[in-house]
Amino acid sequence: MNALIKPIYLFGIDRNIQLIVGTEAYGNYVNILNFTFILQFISDFGLQNYMSRFVSQDSTNAKNTYSKILSFKLILSIVYFLLTLFLAWIWYGEEFNIRFVAHVCLNQIFVSSIFFIRANISGLGLYKTDSFISVLDRLYLIVLGGIFILSPALKSNVTINFFVWIQTVSLFLCFLTGLIVLMSHHFKFNIIKVSKSDLMKILTASLPFAMIYLTSAVFYKSDNIWLVKLLPDGKLQSGIFAASLRLYEAMSMISLAFGSLLLAMFSRSFMDKNILHNLLKTSVSILLIISILLAFSGYFYSMEINSMLYHNVDPYWVRILSIMMLCFIPGSINYIFSSYLQAIHREKLLLRIYFILALLSILLNLIFVPILKAEGSAWVFFIVQLLLFVIQIFFIRSELNFGFNSIMRQLVFISTAFFLYFVIAKYCHFAIFYKLSLSAALIFLMAFITGIARITEFKKFLALKKW
């Protein structure tokens, strides 16, 4: 569902919105969106990941705990709304549009609430239901946005404000659906007073998750903000970077879905190290193959993709897209590693890693953006994702059982995959669809030859999923 619905939204709705309103206007919207996204750690405060792990490991008491945390979350949402408006007023100065920022903030509160509800649903082991709700708001957006975009009579009404409004409607409908699911499993929504002891317990448990969210949001989502802040044509550069990031985010839907579901599955397997480590190794192998296929397809055919999506072959746009495609290989695996570290209660380690990378991201943006503009942001994104990948592997290398032979198999597979894509892209003179199909077939064949993919591991993964 993620592989189908969310890319349709990104390229059918989101991309068309950018083409209709213009790259600069869309770039400004992304700038505001990411600003509110970074501060969303206040509204969420780690409650999503805390509840996902808590429900997975103690579903009996989860229903009672939910009511206590719900009261706390309502307070946090109000604090987030007011504080974001205040900080946006300081950051944007004369360009501060209180109505627009407030509306985007409201949408972010809905997003946070839906994630919170989904954490409880996945924690109950309802993975299929969680997957369905994860795409439901986008499904509503496709229907509502598609009606206006495809209708010549209504298309003139499409603006950025219109886009934000249909998001509000879609998120609200998705939010209601999630509530109904929890109610059907006897979750109560009583707003009760939280005692000081309960509050301190929740704060202590969720604080690491909140700081992880904040620090990761800085190096995942701050690039557009720095482009607008540091460059005279920052809104235009933000739009250009957002265009390339769109394909990265479309591909990330699969890895993000993997990470979200694996957090609950890792948590449920926490006491059985054998199952836990097998789940980790198998999920990494599966996602590595998928990542190679998607990343190299985007890298070697970046010019064709850019022409198809945005109707231009500007070398500047193509270079940015190529860099972002290479980012996807370490970036996608990072979702699994981060979920694993959280599930085994190593949040403090993950927080230290994220904090260092957040500071590095800010420093590198300050250096590269004034010189290279949006291309500089792409390089910063790549450097940070690669460093995160290497650092996380270092700390969980024993669980992955990475010996010399294993490392060599990975390197041979990646190198061979790159070479095959290069040869097919440069020397095979037939339609791109057939080139991609041939590349995919050969990559899967190489995965089995090098031992990256094994039938026995896939069977174990399916068994673990049922468990």
PEBELQUI-V909678 format. One record per pair of residues at least 24 apart in sequence whose C-alpha atoms are under 7 Angstrom apart, sorted by sequence separation. I is the first residue (numbers start at 1). GAP is how many residues later the second one is. D is the distance in whole Angstrom. If there is no record, write none. Layout:
I/GAP/D ; I/GAP/D
This chain:
81/24/6 ; 298/24/7 ; 141/25/7 ; 141/26/7 ; 299/26/5 ; 417/26/6 ; 298/27/6 ; 299/27/7 ; 357/27/6 ; 141/29/6 ; 43/30/7 ; 140/30/5 ; 295/30/5 ; 295/31/6 ; 77/32/6 ; 43/33/5 ; 137/33/5 ; 295/33/6 ; 413/33/7 ; 42/34/6 ; 43/34/5 ; 137/34/5 ; 295/34/6 ; 413/34/7 ; 43/37/5 ; 137/37/5 ; 291/37/7 ; 292/37/6 ; 413/37/6 ; 42/38/5 ; 136/38/6 ; 291/38/5 ; 40/40/7 ; 133/41/7 ; 291/41/7 ; 409/41/6 ; 39/45/7 ; 133/45/7 ; 288/45/7 ; 287/46/7 ; 36/48/7 ; 284/49/7 ; 324/54/6 ; 331/54/5 ; 320/55/5 ; 323/55/6 ; 327/55/5 ; 330/55/6 ; 334/55/6 ; 337/55/7 ; 323/56/7 ; 330/56/6 ; 320/58/6 ; 324/58/7 ; 327/58/7 ; 330/59/6 ; 104/60/7 ; 111/60/7 ; 107/61/6 ; 110/61/6 ; 114/61/6 ; 117/61/6 ; 110/62/7 ; 114/64/7 ; 55/65/6 ; 59/65/7 ; 110/65/7 ; 43/66/7 ; 48/67/6 ; 52/67/4 ; 56/67/4 ; 44/68/6 ; 48/68/5 ; 51/68/6 ; 52/68/6 ; 55/68/5 ; 56/68/6 ; 32/69/7 ; 36/69/6 ; 43/69/7 ; 47/69/7 ; 51/69/6 ; 55/69/6 ; 49/70/7 ; 52/70/7 ; 53/70/7 ; 33/71/7 ; 37/71/7 ; 48/71/5 ; 52/71/5 ; 266/74/6 ; 270/74/7 ; 244/76/7 ; 248/76/6 ; 259/76/5 ; 263/76/5 ; 267/76/5 ; 240/77/7 ; 244/77/5 ; 248/77/6 ; 255/77/5 ; 259/77/5 ; 262/77/7 ; 263/77/6 ; 266/77/6 ; 245/79/7 ; 256/79/6 ; 244/80/7 ; 248/80/7 ; 252/80/6 ; 255/80/7 ; 259/80/6 ; 263/80/6 ; 281/119/6 ; 71/120/5 ; 67/121/6 ; 70/121/7 ; 71/121/6 ; 67/122/6 ; 277/122/6 ; 296/122/7 ; 67/123/6 ; 277/123/7 ; 63/124/5 ; 67/124/6 ; 68/124/6 ; 63/125/7 ; 67/125/7 ; 296/125/7 ; 300/125/7 ; 68/126/6 ; 6/129/7 ; 9/129/6 ; 13/129/6 ; 5/130/7 ; 6/132/6 ; 13/132/6 ; 2/133/6 ; 5/133/7 ; 9/133/6 ; 13/133/7 ; 241/133/6 ; 1/134/7 ; 5/134/7 ; 127/134/7 ; 237/136/7 ; 238/136/7 ; 237/137/6 ; 21/138/6 ; 209/138/7 ; 216/138/6 ; 219/138/7 ; 21/139/7 ; 122/139/7 ; 208/139/6 ; 212/139/5 ; 215/139/5 ; 219/139/5 ; 226/139/7 ; 231/139/7 ; 297/139/7 ; 208/140/7 ; 211/140/7 ; 215/140/5 ; 218/140/6 ; 230/140/7 ; 123/141/6 ; 122/142/6 ; 212/142/7 ; 216/142/7 ; 219/142/6 ; 227/142/7 ; 208/143/7 ; 215/143/6 ; 227/146/7 ; 227/147/7 ; 293/147/6 ; 223/154/6 ; 50/156/6 ; 47/159/6 ; 46/160/5 ; 49/160/7 ; 45/161/6 ; 46/161/6 ; 45/162/7 ; 46/163/4 ; 45/164/7 ; 46/164/4 ; 45/165/4 ; 285/167/6 ; 285/168/6 ; 41/169/6 ; 41/172/6 ; 41/173/6 ; 282/175/6 ; 38/176/6 ; 38/179/5 ; 282/179/7 ; 38/180/6 ; 279/182/6 ; 38/183/7 ; 34/187/6 ; 34/188/7 ; 35/190/7 ; 31/193/5 ; 30/194/7 ; 31/194/5 ; 28/207/5 ; 27/208/5 ; 56/208/6 ; 27/209/6 ; 57/210/7 ; 24/211/5 ; 27/211/5 ; 53/211/6 ; 56/211/6 ; 57/211/6 ; 24/212/4 ; 27/212/4 ; 52/212/6 ; 56/212/6 ; 23/213/6 ; 26/213/6 ; 53/214/6 ; 24/215/6 ; 27/215/7 ; 23/216/5 ; 23/217/7 ; 10/236/7 ; 10/240/7 ; 7/243/5 ; 6/244/7 ; 3/250/7 ; 2/251/6 ; 3/251/6 ; 2/252/6 ; 53/290/7
